[in-house]
């Protein structure tokens, strides 16, 4: 059994993308033990043709000398992750076109495509909705990782086959000592000007949370969940800048070496406060309470379906720092056990669906 995962990369600087890659492979392993899983992503070298440019993908479809179609035929199944939240047009039409075209080429090569557990929508443009409908129609199985996404797919005319949860919960849970108190993930995406939230307000919130925790006697570790790279969207400069502004010798700066490392970091904490969704999901899936500072629709529905109501929406909260500090004072440990149990329940139908294909 050879399975291709689309748009998830176990070597990405974004540890959320690594979690998707590893979690999808774990999901496939549960369904097809011993399957060979190959990942393809932007800039990856596993495919014979670069897949990050829609024009090159279109050429591969039209030019018989291009080897991509034959390569795609070599797989029994493809699981399309869309990087978790890119089955939408919030990141631009070009990204949606590129990812949709690779899925279409895979279908045309005769390899069934499963849209793995992910956020579906929103699509703000007519072209985006058309592409969304087409991808839903062409998939052999469609999974959503939350009920809001499932309802959105139904409004597009294609109800999902499975409502599941994020594949990070399919990963093994590290067993480490609780040596840290509060791990605060700072998002480089939100720290700089961005289309999601007011970056100045975000900076003020992060600093207010950090200072409030420190003044109440809590220990703080600043976590980068997107590692340093030439791409501007990384967390490393942001966590160093926060550390410099706080100017407290006891504040730890944590730049993980990889996915296993960051999961050990979250497992070692009493609480995770994060702006990257997978920083929070790595926390919850390793048994640590997490307070997400949400900036998009992908956060709350997924977490609410898991029975986790402790989300702060940066777009709507009048005082997100105060709300976060109030939650930090509560004991949320018992709620995490229920989340893990619910996640296992939600993963089961996804495993069954993959097992039944192709």
N, C-alpha and C positions, 0 to 999 in steps of 0.2 A: 504494500500500500504506500503510495507516494502522495503527499498532500502539500499543496502550495498555500502559503499564507500571504495575502496581499496587504501591503501598506502597514506592516509591523516589522520592526528591526531590532534584533537582540544586541546590536552594537550602536544604536542611536545614542546621541548625547542626551536625548530626552528619556529619562528613566520611566516615564509613563508609557512611551512607545515600546520600550524594552519589556515592561510588564505585560503589555498587550501581546507581544510576540511570544513571550515565554508562557503566558497564560493560555493563549490559543493553542500552542503546542501541547500544553498539559490537558486541555479539553480534548484535543484529537487523540492523545495517548489513552485517555479514559475510554474513548469510543472505539479506537482501533489500536490496541496495544502493539507496540513494535513498529508503528508506521514511521516512515521517513518524512520529516517535515522540513520544507525549504521555505525560507522567507524572502520576499522581494520588497524593496522599498526605494525611496528616492536615494540616488547615489550609490545604491548597492551594486555589487558585481556578480550576483548569482545568475541573473538573466543574461542571455547573449546580446540583448539590445537594451540600452538605457531606457528606463520606463518613466522617468520623471518629466518628460516633455511630450505633450499630446501630439505634436507634429511628427515626432519620431515614431510614436505609436501608430499614427495614421499611415505613415510610410510603410511600417511593418505589415499593415493590413493590405496595402495595395501592391507592394513589391514582392514578388515570389522569391526573390533572392534573400530577403530578410529571414533570419532563422527563428524569430520569436514565436511564430505560430506553431512550428514544429516542436519547439521546446515546451510550450504550454500543453501540447498534446501528450506529453510524457507524464502527466499527473493524473491520478484517479479522481482527485477532488481538489477544489480551491476554497479556502475560507477567506472571504474579503472582510478585513477589519475596518477599512477606511480610517485608520489611525484613531479609532474610537469615536471621534466626533466630527469627522470631515465629510460624512454623508449629509451635507448641508452646503449652503453657499455663503456662510458667514466668513469664510476665509478666502472668498473670491471665486469667480466662475472658472478660472483656469484650473485651479486645483480640483474642482468638482469634475470638470471635463476630462482631465488627465486620468483621474482615478476611475471614472465611469468607463472610459474607453478601454483601459486595461481589463476591466471585468468583462466588457463586451467581447474583446479579443479572446479571452479565456473561454467564454461560452461558445464562440464561433469555432474554437479549436476542438470542441467536443468534450471539454472538461466541465463537469457540473460546478456551479458557483453557489456557495452558501454565504449569505450576508450574515456574518457572525454577530454576536451580541454587541450592540452599539447604539449610540444616539441616532435617531432618524429625524432629519430636519434641524432647524427650520430652513425653508426655501423662500427667500424674499422676492425672487424674480420669476417671471414666466418661464424663462429658459431653465432655471434651477428646478422648478417643479416638473418640467417636462423630462429632464434628465433623471430626476428622482423616480418618477413613475416608470420610466424605461428600465432602470436598474432593478427596481422592485419586480417588475414583470418578468425580467429575464433570469432572475435568480431561481435556483431549484428549491431553496429554502430561505426564508427571511426570519431573522431573530432580532428582537429589540432588547435592550438592557433596562428598559423601564416602561411603565404603562403609558406615560405621556407620549413617548415615541411610537408605541403601538397604536395609540389613537390617531397620531399624526399620519402614520402609514395608511390607516383605514380611510382617512379623509382624502388621501391621494388615490384611493381606489384599490388598494392592495393590502388587506389585513395581514398581519404577520402570522407566521406559523408557530412561533415560540416567543414567549416573554420570559427572559432569563435575567441575568445580572452581569456585572463586569467579570471578565475572565481572570482578573487578578486573584479572585477567591479560589481559583483552581490550583494556585501555587502552594507548595508546602509552607508551613508556618515555622519560622526559626524559633529556637528555644534559647534565649539569652537572658541574662540578669537585667533587672530594671535599674540601670545605673544612671539614667538621665531623668530629668523632671519634665520640662516643657520643650518640645522640639518645634520651632517656629520656622516654617517654610516661607521664604520670600520669593515672589515671582518676578523674574526679570521682565517678563512680558508686560505686567501691570505696573512695574516700577518706572518704565519709560512711557512716553505718550503712546496710546493704544486706542483701538476702536471700542473697547469694552467698558472701561470705567475711567473716571477722572484720575490720572496718575498722581497728581498732587494730593488729592484726597486719599488715595491708596497709601502713599508714602506716610502721610500723617497718621493713618490708621495703624499701619505696621509699627511705627515708632511709639504710638500711644499704647498699643498692646504690649510691646516689649518693656517699655518703662513701667507700665502698670504691674506687670508680672514681677519685675525686679524689685519694685518698691514694696510689694507684698511678701517678699522673701523667697520667691520662686527662682529656681535656676533655669536659665534660658540657653538653648543651643540653636543657632541659626543654620538652617538646612538648605542647601542647593539641591533641587530635584531635577533641574536641567543643567547638565554639566557644561563646562566652558568649551566653546567652539568658535569658529569664525562667524557663525550666525549670531546676530544681535540678540535673539531671543534665547538667552540663557540666564541662569540665576546666580552664577558665581560673582559677577561684579556687584550685583544688588546686595547679596549677603555680606560682602566685605564692606560695602558702603554703610549698611546699617550698623555693622560692628564698629566702624570708625566713628559714626555719629554717637552711638551709645557710649563708647569709650569706657567700657567696663572690663577689667581684666578677667573676670570670671565668666564672661560670655564666650561660649564655644562656637567656632565656625566649623561646620561639617560639610565637606565636599566629598561625597562617597566615591568609591572606585567603580561601582557598578550596581546592578540590581540587587544581588545578594547582600551587598554591603548596606544599601539604603534600607532594606527590609530588616536587617539586624539593628540598624539605628532606630527605626520606628518601633521595633519590638522592645528596645531598651528604654523607651520613654514612658512616662506616666500619662502624657497627653501630647497629641500632635495638633498644631494649629497650622493649616496650610491653605495656600492659594492655588496650588496645582492640585487638580482633583485626585491624581494618582498618588500624590504625597499623602493625602487623607485616606485613600483606599488602601495604600500600603500599610498605613497605620491600623485601620480597622481589620484588615485581613491578617494582620499579625497579632491581633488581640489588644490593640491600644485604642482608647477613645480618641476621636478626632473631631475638631471643629473646623469645617470648611469655610473659607472666606470666598463665597461663590461669585463668579462674574458672568456666568452664562446659564442657559436653561439646562445644561447637561447635569448639573450637580443635584439639585433638590429632588427631581423625580426618582432618580436612581436610588438615592439615599432614603427617601421616604418609603419606597417599595421594600427596602431592607428593614424598615422599622426604625430608622435613625433620623429623628427630627431636629437634630442640633446643628442646623446650617444657618450661617449668617450670609444674607444676600447683599453684597456690596452695592448693588444697583438700587436697592429699596430701603435699606436700613438707614435710619436717621442718625444712629450713633453705633456703628459696627464695633468700635473698640470697646465701648462699655458693655455691649452684649457679649462680646467674646470673653471679656474678663469675668463677667458674671457666670458664664458657663464653665470657665476654668476653675471656679470655686466649688463646683458640684462634683460629686462622685458618679461618673458615668460608666464605671467598670461593668456593672451588671448588664447594662444595655448592650455592651459589645458581644456578650455571649449569645444573646438573642439574634444579633446581626449575623454572626457566623453560622448559626443554625439555619436561619432563613436563606442565607446565600447558598448553602449546600442544597436546600430544597429547590431553589431557582435554577441551579446549574444542572440538576438531573435531567429535565426535559431537553436541554441543549445537547447534552451528551447523547441522549437517545436519538435525537434528530440527526446528529452527525453519524451515529452508528448505522442509521437506516439509509445513508447515502454513500456512494452512488447506487 
